[in-house]
Amino acid sequence: MRSIRFERKLTLQAAAKLCGVGLSTLSKIETGQAAPAYGTLKRIAEGLELSFEELISGDRPEATSARRTITRERQILKFKSNRYDYRVHASDLASKVMVPLEMEIRARGLPNPSDWSQHDGEEFIFVLEGEIEVLLSDYAPFRLKQGQSAYIDSRMRHAFVACSPGPARMLSICYDPKHKLRTAGEFLDAALPARRSERSR
């Protein structure tokens, strides 16, 4: 982050304003004193006009019109926040509308104000292992067990707490409308040739 900021001749104050992140928070992230959650990193990536994956890995994902990628274990991008371990899938595919994250919830207590996540778009949550409590700013907390799911507006402040004695893992698929490539109709036309043929008659 610091090298990108210097490259673009941005002061720490200017970068913080662009990213919508507090000056102190951005400084701590740059110096490795803070491990931010996905929502904070997403705002920083958008402010610096980078993809989320480019910010995490330092590499520019390959842009392609083909909508297929396969993620092997060695290709998974990994990072940690104060409360979660993240594994980023499909990181080599640029300009996609979703960010698939595998998360292990380490936190077993309530989040501090800086630990809440908030970002544009919507998020699908599916519990892979254990039991997780979902905290939302606009709703009462609720719990999800293995095999259960929730779909949320991720503009709400949200956080997760592990409730099971063993590992608590979930899949989080974040949809970002700012990176939308096609309308739902266009997507269905591309995915279903029969539908496309009917519409062309």
N, C-alpha and C positions, 0 to 999 in steps of 0.2 A: 504493500500500500504506500509506504513512504517513497519508494523509488518511482512509482507511478505519479505520486503527487509532485515530486521534484521534477520529473520529466515534463509535467504540464505546467510547471512554474506556479503551483498553488501553495499558498500559505496554509498552515493547519486550520486557521480560522475560516479561510475561503472554502476549504474542502469540507469542513464541518457544516457550513451553511449549505453547500451544494447537496450534501448527503442527508441533511436533516437529522444529524447525529450531534450530540453534545460535544463541545470542544474537549472536555476532560475525557469523555468516553473514547473519542477518536484517538487521542494521544495515548491512552492506555492500551488500545488495540495495537497501535503502531509499535509500541515498545514491548509488547508481549505481556503486559500486566493484566489484561482482561481477555476473556474468551467469550466473545459475543454469540448470541443465538442466531438462528437463521434469519429472522426478520431484520435484525440490525445489519447483518452482512448484505442482505438483499438491498437495503436502502443505500448502503455504501457503494455497491456495484452499480446501481442505477445512477447515483450521483456522479460517479466517475465514468459513466457510459461504458461499462464492462458487463459481460455476462457474469452470472453468479459463479459459474464454473471457472471462468478465467481468473476471477478474483481469488478463488480458493487454490487453484493449481498453479497460477502464473503462466499457463499456456492458453493459447487461443483455440477454442474448439473448431473443428472443421465444419464449415457451412456446406450443406448439401441439400438438394431437392428430394433425395431419397429419404423416406421417413422410416428407416430401420437402423437400429444399432443394437449390438449385443455387448453386455457388460460381463466380463470375466472377473474373477476375484482380484487379480492383480491390477485391474483397471479401475477399481472402485476408489473414489476420492474420499479421504477420511479427515474429519476434523472434530474438535470438541468445543463445547461451551461449558459454562459453569455447572450446568445441570444435565446435559445430554451428550452422548456420543453419536455422531452423524456418519452415515455412509451414503455417498452421492452416486446414483446410478445414471447411466446414459449421459455421462459428462462430456463425451466427445461429440455430441450432436448439438450444433449451434442452432439458434433461432427456433427453439421448440417452445410450445405453449405450456408445458408442464415441467416441474422439477421433482423427480422421484427421490425421496429420502427414506432411508432405513434408519430408525432412531432407537437407541437404547436409553431408557430413562433411568438416570442414576439418582435423581433428586427424590428425596423422601419427605421433604418439608415444603412449606409454602414458599413461593418465589419472592425475592426482593423486587422492588419496583423496576430495577434494571434487567431483571431476568424474564420479564414478560415479552412475548413476541407479538409483532403486529406488522402486517405487510399487505399490499394490494392483492386482490384476487380471492380465491376460494381454496379450500383444503379438504381433501378426503383422508380420513384417519382410519386405519385398520390395525387391530391389535394382533400381533404375531405370536406373542408369548407373554404370560403373566396377566396382571391386572393393572390398569392405569386409570387415574382420576384426571378428568379434563376440566380445567378451570377456564371460564370465559367471562369477560368483563360484563356482558349483558345477560347472563343466565346463571342459574344455580349450578354448582359443580355436579358432575355425574361421573359414574365409573363404567369402564368398558373392560370386559374379559376377553380372553383369547377367542378370535373368530368374530368379534363384534366390531362395529364401525360407527363413525359419525362423519357428517359433512358440515363444514362450518364456513362462515364468511370470515376470512382471515384478517379483515380490517378490524375485527374485534380483538382486543388484547387477549392473548391466550397463553396457557402454560400447562405443563403435564407433570404429574407426580406418580411415582411408582408405589403401588399398594401391596403387591405380592412379595413374599419373602425372597423369592428367587429373581432371576432376570425379568425385566419388563421391556419388551421390544414392540415397536409399532412401525408400520409403513405410513408415511405421510406423502401424499401427492399434491403438490401445490400448483395451482393454475394461475398464471399471470396474464391478465387481459392486456397488458401493455405490449406483450409479445405475440399477440394473436395474429396468425397468418391467414386463416380462412374462416369464413362464416360456418355455422353448424351445417347449413345446407350444402355448402361447397365440400365440407368434410365428408358428409354422407354420400354425395355424388361420387366423390373419389373412392370411397370405401366400398360402395355398392353399385357395381356396373349396371345392374338391372334397373335401379332407381334412376340412374343417369339416362338410360335408354328411353324410359317412360317419359321423362321430362323433355327430351328432345323431339318427341313426336308432335 
